[in-house]
Amino acid sequence: MATDSLVKFNLRQLGVFRCVAESGGIRAAARRLGLTQPAVTHAMRELEQGLGVDLFVRSAKGVRLTPPGEALLLRTQRILHEAQSAQAELEQMGGGQGGRLRIALSAAASSVLPQALVDFRALRPDVVLELREMTWPTRLDGWKEGEYDFAVLAQADVPHQDALEREPLFSIPAVLAVRTGHPLAGARSVTALAQALWLAPGYGMDVLDRLFAQQHTPPPRDIIYCHSVSIALSLLRATDAVGVVSSRLFLDEGASPGLVALGIAEPLPAAQVCVVIRDRQALTPAARLFIDCLRQAAAKAS
């Protein structure tokens, strides 16, 4: 390999670069890193010289990223997370203990998560777990940068255009819900609901498009996409909105008071709860083990 083709930066420089970008200045980054300002300045000059581009615009107020700097920051997040994952995987393969597992979850995963956690903890009590609630990973801070190992999410059972890998775990029938006493509580067809205010999860547009298309009716225009189950339930109880919710909601007496399920004639498309993975080859042994526990929990619950 020619010398000119070698990568001309290292992980330490990238770590300093990320800290400077996030801190907005050399001085603040030096404090966060426990380094001297000259050391941080030197690391950034070496990085810029090695890459042959200016990464920052410097001023008396601090620094801001240039377009090349913004591009490198996105790559830096991924590189550093991949390096951490690689280290964790090698340690786990070598019999090392510990490690960290970060998972993005939607509320739909709650039916299998407890059993999966019990099974996983029995095998790997040393792994630090971080769970973050979210309905769709591309809207989650850190997902694109590789900060999360995988996600467990509910989505409509339709073709997807992204490059993410999906492994179905189980299906959840969807229902339409309104508050008790809602003027449309007696509706028996979605055509009677077209002009209503709607509350839907992140995958709700796919559900509504298919539901109304079956009736040759345009989908509703007044839709609020809510990525928090607790907020959605509060809004449903306090407004005249119609909500797309999981049928499991009405199996939980603590979650459903004040709400009724509409008895519409049209069947709603089921939501598919899936493990969502960016790159299966990049999963650590701990991540693969947790996914296996999720599979077993889903099989037991079916």
Helices and strands as residue ranges (DSSP letters): G 3-5, H 11-23, H 26-33, H 37-51, E 56-59, E 62-65, H 67-93, E 100-105, G 107-111, H 113-123, E 128-133, G 137-139, E 150-156, E 165-172, E 174-179, G 190-193, E 198-200, H 204-213, E 223-225, H 229-238, E 242-246, G 247-251, E 259-261, E 271-277, G 280-282, H 285-301
